[in-house]
Each structure stands twice: as structure tokens, then as C-alpha cells.
Amino acid sequence: MKIYNLFPLLAGPVSDWQPHLDRAAGMGFDWIFVNPIQKLGRSGSLYSVADYLQINPALLKPRARKPPEDQVRAMAAGARKQGLRLMIDLVINHCAVDSPLVKTHPKWFVRDGNGVANPFCVEADGNKIVWRDLAQFDHSGSADAEGLLTYCGDVVEYLVGLGFSGFRCDAAYQIPGNFWRRLISRTRAAHPEVSFVAETLGCSPEQTRDTAAAGFDWIFNSAKWWDYGSPWLLEQHELTRQIAPSIGFPESHDTERLFAETNGNLEVQKQRYLFTALFSAGVMMPMGYEFGFRKRLDVVGTRPSDWEQTDQDITDYITRVNTLKDAYPVFREDGLIQCLHTADPGVLVLWKGSTSGHNQALLILNRDPSNWQHFHANDIYDHIQGPGPLADVSPDWPMDHIPTQFSYDLPPAAARVLVAR
């Protein structure tokens, strides 16, 4: 999966999405991920859904003759013409606290001493965050578990009927695996082409593994937060890679914009996309990343007027990385990955090997966003398994020849990508 995240509050009415779909297809993406488009509760958050079977009026063309669902289907048809498949958030761990479901189906919800329970999380520092605009579904102990499962299946059918064939399952690890197995099985019986992706960020590798084993096609990984040194990412990768392929991302709607975090360092912007795209079997990039947007996407407050006019444009670079990903099987799977020792601590060298063939690659990254670093190998072929030959397929300035004694001065945040057949 090469996914372009079209953020609906920034894109505006679905009738205005075609230029974004065209641009995504032009960069080589094959999926469009859309955050929730259903009718919202009073908080106005995209993830506080009040009615799962109605469209958010803010995403509809005013005074349009087409019914809301037909407007979405027309957008989906435009995506298909570009060879794009559509994925949408499936938010069924909670709904809006003011959703009619709270009154019509009280048995579907977790209760506490104050009534319907609000979901919460506890941060690393012990701070408890409660989302009071949300009501938590009871997937574990509901007295009407079958009714809740049937309703969730109806929601999936409704979205499939609009043209979506993929589901990013929000906070999937918070819902029992048996529920997912039954929902996924029912869906696949009628729609075998549908893909399910588990959002498992923030949970342990063991939780990620257990969630993935419930029948998901893909999971998301935490490569965005890797410091290019700590062992945790490779450990997580090794635990889950044989269960489900993973999707990396350089930023998301839940994070700050990378361009803002790096004070406008375009080379870091490029390197981070390259790394997440080639480390993982799949990759996702939010709209605006290619133009160096700085404003964080907000699930309540973002509007089309927040579209930024910048003098940055790395669409050609993104296209080259996506083309590179398509060209070599080793970059289309969660293969074997090892971090290799280097004399210069400012340089990261990753070896990645395909488990479905003999393709292997070296990623040589300058970790330093501000200074040049030097990489030297007396015999570069000592870093791969087999005789090679190696070819430089880097998106920027690839070398025609790879000498056995390999020395290279890496500009700040630069990257070299070498592949061996």
C-alpha cells in the first residue's frame, strides 16, 4: 500500500477532491485514506461520530441536486478512474456521547458510576486524558453483543456501498480480537477484496502482534518516532513482520507537521519519507507533506482556508521514491532488517533482505540534519550477503558505479540507497 491521506476538513466538499486525487495518482500512490466523513456530534470532532449512516454536511456541496451518498460515489468513481482505491476510518470503539445510539441502544455501551463511560488514556507521565465528547462501546461485555456486531457490519456495508474498499480500524487493539475476527469474516464473505488495517500505535509489541493476528491485512508501525539508533523499532518489526505487513509514515493527522518541527529543513522532509517508505511494506503520507505545510491538521478546527501557499514542492522526489518502492520487492515487504556497525556514529546503515526472493538493499543515512558525515567501507560487499553486484538507485543523484572500496561524503540528512539482485 502506498497511501495518500486526504484530510477531509482541509480538502472541503467531496466535489472538490478530484485535483487532490489526480496529484496523489501522479505521485504513484495507489490508495487514498480518508478520515471519517460521517455526521458528527456537537464537539465537531471527526472522530466523534453521531450518525454512522449519514454524511457530514460540511463535506457536501451546498444546494447540490445529487443526494449526499451519490456525491461521495461520484468522488469514488473519479478515484477509480485514476487507479486509486479508497480507505476510510472505521471508528467503532466509541461514538459521540450525544449520538442517538446512546438512547436507542443503551446495552451497547460501557457504564460507570456517572452513566455512559467516556474513553480515556493515561500518558507516560501518569496524566489521565478523558474524551468527554465520546461514549465507549462495550465490545467485551455487552448484553446485546450480537446487535452491536450486526450494526457495525451494517456500517461497513454502508461504506462499501459508497465506494470504500479499505478500512483503517481506529484504536483496533482496544476491541477484542474475537469481535474483529467475526466482523472481518462476515465482510470478506460478501466482499473478498476489502482490506482491513489495524491502528495499533501506542500499544506494546505484544498487543500489536495479538491484534494483527485477529485477521488484519496490515498494521501501522511507529517508524515516524524512531531516532535512527534505539533498538525498539527493529524489535517491534521482528515481532510482527511475519503476522502482517506494516505501514510507516513520516507524520500523520495526530502529529505535528515535520516541516514545522525541523524549522523548514527540506532535506529531513525528504529523508524521512524515504526511510518510512523503504523500511516498511507500506507507506502513508498526509496531504500537504509534499508542499512543506506547517499547520498541524486538527480534527475539529481545520478548514479549507488552512491550505498553505508555500514555495516548497517535493512531489517529484516523492514520485521517485514511490517508483523505487515499486521496482524492488525488498521494499514492498517487511523483510529482514539489521542495523550494521559504522565507524562514524553520525551514519546509519541498514541492511534489508527480502524473504520472498534474493533481493537485498543497503540504506545509508546521515542522521545529522545540519552537518556532513563520512561513510567508508574497505569492501562494501562485506555489508551484503552474496557477491552482488550493487547498484545505486538513490532518488537524488545516483552514482553510475559502486567501487568495492566505498567512500562517500553525505550532506546533511542525505541518503544513499544501494540494491543487490
Helices and strands as residue ranges (DSSP letters): E 2-6, H 8-11, G 14-16, H 18-26, E 31-34, E 38-40, E 49-55, G 57-59, H 68-81, E 85-90, E 94-96, H 101-104, G 106-108, E 111-112, E 115-116, E 120-122, E 128-130, E 134-136, H 145-162, E 166-169, G 172-174, H 177-190, E 195-198, H 205-212, E 218-220, G 223-225, H 232-240, E 246-248, H 258-261, H 266-279, E 282-286, G 289-291, G 304-306, H 315-327, G 329-331, E 336-340, E 347-353, E 360-366, E 373-377, G 380-383, E 390-392, E 406-410, E 415-420
